[in-house]
Amino acid sequence: MTQPEKRDRAIHVRIDRLTESEQEQISSEIKRAKKRIAPDSRGTIVEGSMQSLPAQNSQSLDSEE
């Protein structure tokens, strides 16, 4: 009997400079992908204006490492 794979991984993403329509489309796609790829996982999406969400010192996906 094999042991279940350890569920100890997480993803934290911030995407800004979106239109409301782009925000809705990306949010919907993320929710669909989560259901399809990892149906047993938990997820939270926080949506709002750039001014209403806290800005963290995160590395940009577009930046060089």
C-alpha positions in Angstrom: 0.0 0.0 0.0 1.5 3.3 -1.0 1.5 6.4 1.2 -0.6 9.4 0.0 1.5 12.2 -1.4 2.3 14.9 1.2 0.1 18.0 0.8 2.5 20.7 2.1 2.8 23.0 -0.9 1.2 26.4 -1.6 1.1 29.1 -4.3 0.8 32.8 -3.5 0.3 35.1 -6.6 -0.5 38.8 -7.0 -1.4 40.0 -10.5 -2.1 43.8 -10.8 -2.7 46.4 -13.5 -5.8 44.5 -14.7 -9.1 45.7 -16.1 -12.2 44.5 -14.3 -12.9 42.1 -17.2 -9.4 40.7 -17.1 -9.6 40.2 -13.3 -12.9 38.3 -13.7 -11.5 36.1 -16.5 -8.3 35.3 -14.7 -10.2 34.5 -11.4 -12.6 32.2 -13.3 -9.7 30.3 -15.0 -7.8 29.9 -11.7 -11.0 28.4 -10.1 -11.5 26.0 -13.0 -7.9 24.9 -13.0 -7.9 24.3 -9.2 -11.1 22.1 -9.5 -9.6 20.2 -12.4 -6.0 19.8 -11.2 -6.3 19.7 -7.4 -10.0 19.1 -6.4 -9.0 18.1 -2.8 -7.0 21.3 -2.2 -8.3 24.5 -0.5 -8.1 27.9 -2.1 -8.7 31.6 -1.5 -8.8 34.4 -4.0 -8.8 38.0 -2.8 -10.0 40.4 -5.5 -10.3 44.2 -5.4 -8.8 47.4 -6.6 -5.1 47.9 -6.4 -5.6 50.5 -3.7 -7.7 48.2 -1.5 -5.3 45.3 -1.5 -2.0 45.4 0.4 1.2 45.6 -1.6 3.9 43.2 -0.5 7.5 43.2 -1.4 7.1 40.2 -3.7 9.3 39.3 -6.7 7.6 40.0 -10.0 7.0 37.0 -12.3 8.4 39.1 -15.1 11.6 40.0 -13.3 15.0 38.3 -13.7 16.2 36.2 -10.7 
